[in-house]
Amino acid sequence: MEISYNEYLVLDYIKDKRDFEEYKIKIENLDRRNISSSISYLKSKGLINVKEYTKKTYYITSEAETYVSGYFPEEILYNLLKANKSLSVKDAKEHLKEQFSIAIANLSKYGIKPNNGYLNYSENNIEEIIKEEREALNSIKNLESVDKSILEKLKKRGLVKEKTNIIRVININDEGLNSLNNFQNNNYAETLTSEMISSGEWKNKKFRPYDLNMRVEEINGAGLHPLTYLIEKIRNIFLNMGFTEMYGHFIEYTAWNMDMLFIPQDHPARDLQDTFYINSENEMDFENPEILNLIKKVHEKGYKKYSGWNYKWSLNEGKKTIMRTHTTVNTVRYLYNHRESPQYMFSIEKVFRHESVDWKHLSELYQIEGAVYSKNANLSTLKWLMREFYSRLGFKDIKLLPSYYPYTEPSMDVIVDINGREVELGGSGIFRPEVTGPIGLKYPVFAFGLGLERLAMIYYGLDDIREIYNSDIDWLKNYKIKF
């Protein structure tokens, strides 16, 4: 039986007939792919015996990595309480920001809970427990075993993930020994090179003959990227519900992106740390310049019985250009140009935020935007639409919680549970009269802006939003929808 040089090396490595686990085989100048491929060919030729079994391994998530090298959220909060003895929930939220919910959820397990708006320090063994969990994460990271109860606790919290591997155990058989002994290693060449051809060296080399009957790796045809697949699915949901797709621009004036939505010019969302401003000597043509007077009037004096912001609105501030921070600007521009009722519109386009990238944040992301302008538009219909949209994607259990946005009242956040952590998928609400009235809309408008990548995390069962843009070809070829 003809064998390749790589196959010869594998046979030579296992020639003493004992069992070898594939992942433990190490051969100089052969990487894991070449070793695995050679074993597969040797198996198909009947030159080795192969047994397979599954083995569970564990790894820590990227979130856990930050806790190993830094602090657990509950550890930060507990240290604050230890230093101050008492802390208001408001101050705790301000200090921990998005980590507050994780911190308070874990501290409450040990009896530290809000009481009349305050958190109070109490002596317990929290520091010892945190130390034990950090050591366990370190052990798992180093492929060491840990106590089963701690492992299950960390898994439940989403800090440790389980992976099942198929392990191949191989040994050489008599046919393999015979092929090994008969292999002529002299002047053997695994690959024909252009240098061999030009020098004539190929004439003195031995090459393995091609077997046209051997199996070859299956080649998959082109397919949609997971995110593209989800975008098309969402697009079809809205089109089937009678919505019209709208489009916008990456670069916007702040007057359209912020001011038209009644966001004051001193709002924190307009700071450099939250928004990408464009530094350019080329000035764009301002689309619909007549809106500037409308904006100025409503910001300074309000609209009908609704008071404005009572400041002097700045034209220079309104004419700054930015990378759009949301696609709600698509909605307000579309409604300005289509004032007849009813209107049902949506878009799925990119937005840009000056944010630190982590497991649930990106600086460049897609937003699912939608709005309904109708005499009958109300909060009940918005709640129904949110639940109907998510149910068509397979999400049955979502929460709609009261929230605040400068341009909607009332407002709601869409919340979903990811591995025990509540994650916001987007915001929604009824446009304030200061947004719709000045542009001539007679009826209510409800709108929603939903994060596509966070939705994709749940849809594909991912723990980190960055994995969606992973270039791992195996995942791209074999990704599975969670539902």
N, C-alpha and C positions, 0 to 999 in steps of 0.2 A: 504494500500500500504506500503510494507516494505521500510524503509529508513535506511541509515547508520548513524552513530553517527555524522560524519562531515556534512551530509545533515541536520540532526536535528539541529546542531548549526547554520547553515545558515538560516533555517526556523525560528528558535527562534529569530535571529537577525532582520528579516524583518517582524515579526508577526503583526506589527501594520498596515499593508496593504498599507503604502505609498510607493512611488517609490524610489528605491535605485539604484544609478549608481554602477556597479560592482566594478570598481577600487577604490571606496571610502569605500567599506565594509572592516572592520578590525575586525578580530576575534582572540582572544588570542589562541596561539598554532597552528593556521592554517596559512600557507603561501599562497601566491597568487595562486600558482598552485593548491593547495587543494581546495581553495575557488572556483576558476574557474571550476575545475572538478566537484565539488558538484553542482554548478549551472547548468552545462550541464546535469547532471543526473536528477536533479529535473525537468528540462525542459522536458526531454524525458519521465518522468513519469507523466507529466501533473499536477504537484503540484505548479507550479509558472507560472506567466505570464511574457513573455519576449518581450521587444521591442528593436530594434537595430537601431543605427544611426552612421554616420561617423563623426569624429571630427579631424580637422587638428591641429597638434602641430608642434612646431619648435624647432630645436636644433642647436647649433653652432658646426662647424667642428673642427678637431684637429688643423688646421692651424689658425683658429680664436682664439683658446685657447691661442696660443703663442702671439697673438696680444693683448689679454686682459691683460695678465700678463706681457707683454713686450712692444714692440713698433711696430707700423705698418711700413712697408718698406718705404712708402712715408714720414712718420713722421721722420724716421732716416735721409733720404736725405734732407728733408726740414730744419731740425735742423743743418745739416752740412752747407747748403747754408746760413742759418741765421748767423752762426758763421763766415763763410769765405767770404760771399757776392758773391763769384764766385768760381766755381769749374769746372775743366775739366771733360768731360765725362769719360775719361780714369781713372782718380782718383776716380770718383764716382763708376765706375764699380769695381775697385779694393777694395773699402771699403765695398760695399754692396754685391759683388759677385753675387750669383744666385738671390738675391732679387732685383737686379737693375732693371730688366725689369718690375717687378710689381710696383716698386717705380716710375719710370719715366712714366709709363702708367697712373698712378693715378694723378701724379703732372701735367701732360700735360692737364688734364681736367680743371685745374685752371690757365692755361696760362704759366706755367713754362716748357719750352721746350728747347732742345739743340739749340744753335746758334753758328755756326762756331766752333763746338767742345767743347763749354762751356755751363754751366748752371748758370744762374744768379738769385740771390735772389730778390723777390718782395713781398711787403706787401699785404697780403690778409687774408681771414678768414679760412685758412686751419686748423690751430690748433683748432679752435672752432668746425669745422666739424669733425675732428678726435676724439675730446673729445665726441661729440655727438654719433658717431658710436661706440666708446668703451663702453659708458654707455648703448647703445642699446644692444650690445652683452652681457653685464653683465645681463641686464634685461631678455633677452631670455634664458640665461643660468639658471636663477632663476625662469623660467616659468612665467615671467611677460609679460604683453602686451606692445607693442611698436608702435610708429607711423607707419602707413602702408607704407608711402613713403620710410622711412629708411629701413623697413623690406624688401621691394622689391629691394632696392639698394644692401643690404647685400646678398640677395639671388642671385641676378644677378652676384655678384662678387664671389659666391661660398663659402661664409663664413657662411651662414645659410642654412640649409636644412629643407625641409618640410616632415612631416610624417603624413600619414592618419591612424587613429586608428578606429576600430569598437568598439563602446561603447554599452554595454548591460545594459538596464534599467529593473529591475525586481521588482515584488511585489507578495505577496502570494495570492493564491486563496482559495476558500472554501475547496477543496480537500486537499490542503497543510495544512490548519489549522487543519483539521480532523486528518491527519497523525501526525502532531505535538502534538496534544492533546493525541493521543493514544500511543505515543512513550514511551516505558518503559526504563527509563534511569538507573535503578538500575542494578548494576553488568554488565553493557554493555562493551564489549571489541571490539575494531575496528580491532585488529590484534591478531592472535594466535601466541604466542611465545614459544620457546623451554622451557623457565622457567615454563610457565603455564602447559606444558605437563608433565615435570619431577616432578613438585610439586602436580599435580592433581588439581590445581586451576581452570583449564578450565571447570571442572564439574559444578562449581557454576557461570560461566559466560554466558552471553547471546551474541550470535553471529548472525550477519545478514546472512540469507541464501543466497547462490549463486543463481543467476538467469542466467541460461545458454542461455537464449534468449536475454539478454541485449546486446546492441551494444558494441563493443570493439574498441579501437583505431587502426586505420589502421597501419600495420607495413610495411615500405618500405624496399625493398631489397637493397643490396649494390650497390653503384654507384661510378663513377669516381670522384675524387676530381676535382674542377673547373680548377685548373692549369694542372692536368694530361690530362683532356679533351682537353684543348687548345694546349698542347704539341702534342698530337696525331693528332689533326687537322692540325697543322703546318707541322708536319712530313709528313702527307699524301699529303699536297700541294706540297712540294718539291719532294717527290718520284714520284708524278704524272707528274711533270715537267721534270723528267729524271735525278734528282740529286742523288748522292751517299752519304749515311750517313757515317760520319767519327767520330772517338772517340779519346779522349785524356786522360791526367792524371791531377789529382788535384794538385799534387806537381810537379813543374818544375824548371829547372835551369834558372837563369836569361839570360843565353846565348841563350836559345831557346825562352823564353818568351819575352825578350826585345831586345837583341843584334841582333838576326837574323832578326828582323824587323827594324833595323837601328835606334833604339832608343838609343841615347847617354847615356853613363854611368853616366853622371851628370844630367840627365833629372829629373825634379821634381816628375814625376810619380813613380820614384824608391825610393823616400824617405820613411822612416818608417811610416810617418803619412798617406801614401797612399797605402802601400803594406804590406802584412803579410809575414814576413821572418821566415824561419824555423830554430830553434836553436836545432841542433842535432849533436851528435858525430858520428853518422853513415852516411857515405858518400855513395850516390847512384852511380851506374854505369852510366857514362855519355854516353848517346845514340849518335851514330854517332860522335865520337870525332874529326873526320876530319873537321867538320864545324868550329872548333875553329880557325884554320888558316885562313879560308875564312872570318870569322867575323873580326879577327884582321886586315887583309889586307884592307877590305872595310871601317872599322871605321877609320883607321889611314891614308890611302892614297886614298880612294874613289874607284870608279869603272868607267873605261874608262874616258869620259870627265866630269864625275860628281865627285866633290871633296868630300872627307870624312870629318870627324869631326876635323881632325888635332890635335889629342891628342894621348897619349900613352894608348892603350887599355889594361885593366887589366884582366888577366886570373882569378885571385882570385875573382874579382867582378863578372865575368861571371859564376863562379862556385858556387855562392850562390844559395841556394834553397829557393823558395817562394811558397805560394799558388797562383796559376795562376790568373792573373788579367784580362785576356780575353781569349776567345777561338780562337783568331786569330792564336795563337800558333799551334792549330790543323791544320789550313790551311797551314801554312808554312812547317810544318813537312810532311803533306800529299803530298804537291807538291814536296818536296825534294825526296820523295820515289816514286812518280808517275809523271815523267817528260814528258811523252808522251801527246800530245795534240789531242783532247780537253779533259778537265776535268771539271766536274760540281759536287761540293761537298757541304755538309752542316752538321751542328751539332747543337744540343740543349742540352747544358750542363752547369753546374754550374761554376761560377767564384767568386772570393773573393776580396773585396775592403775594405780597412781600412777607412770606411766612417761613419759619424754620421748618425744614422737611423732617418729619418723623413718621411713626407707624400709621398715623391717620391724617397727616397734613402734607400737601404738595404746594409748590409755588405756582405751578401751571396745571390746571385741572379743567375738566368738563363740568358744565352746569346744565341740568335739565330745567329749562324755563317754561312756564306755562301761565296762561291767564284766561279768564272768562269775563267778558263785558256784556251784561245782560240786565234787563229789568228785574229778573228773578235771581240774580247772583247774591248769595248770602253765605254765612258761615256754615250752615248745615250742608249746603251743596258742596262747599269746599272740602269739608270733612269726608263726605261720601266719595268725592273724586279722588282724594288721597288714598283712601282705603281701597277703592276700586283699582286704581293704578297699580298699587303695590301687590294686590291680590292676583292681578294678571301676570305678575312676575313670580308669583309663588310665595310672597311674604304675607302671612296671615296675621301675625302678631306684631303690630306696631302701636306706638303710643303717640298721641297728639297732645302736647303740653302747651299751656299758655306761655307766650314769650313777648319780646319787645323788639320792634324794628321802627326806625324813624318814619317810614313811609306807609306803614300798615297799622290799622287798629280796628278790630282786634287782630292779634298775631298768634301763630302757632309754630312750634317746632315739631318735626317728625323724628321720633326716637326709636331706635331698635337695639336689641341686646346682642352684643358680640362677645361670646365667651365670658359671660358674666359682667361685661362692661357695657354701660349704656352709651351709645354713640349717636350723635345728631347726624341725620341724613340730609336735613335741609330745613328751610323756613317757609312760612306761608302766611297769608292774611288778606284782609280787605284794604285796598288802597284808601288812604285818607282823602277827604274832600280837597285838601290843599294840593293834591297831586292830580286828581281827575277834573275838578271843577274848572280851573283856569284854562284847560285845553279844550273845554266845550263838551265834556262827557256828561250826559244827563243821568246815567244809571250807575249802579255800583260795579266795581271791578275787583275780583279776587285773583290773586297771583301766587305762584309758588316757585321757589328756586331750590333744586335738589342736587346734591353731589353725586355725580356718576361713579367716580372711583370708589367712594365709600360703599355705594350700592354694589359695585362689582366685588368688593371684598367679601360680602356675605354671599353673593350669587355664586362665587367660585370657591367659597370656603377658605379664604386667605386670612392671615393674621396681621399682615402688614400691607399698607396701601401701595408701597413701593414695589411689591411683588407683581403687581399688574403689568408693570413695564419691564419685567424680567425677560432677559434674552435667552433663557434656558430653553433650548430647542425641544427637549423631551417634554417639558410642561406645555409648550405651545402646540406640540403635536397631539398631546394626550389630555389636555385640560378637561375637567369634568364639571358640569353644572351641578350645583349642590342639590337642586330640587328635582 
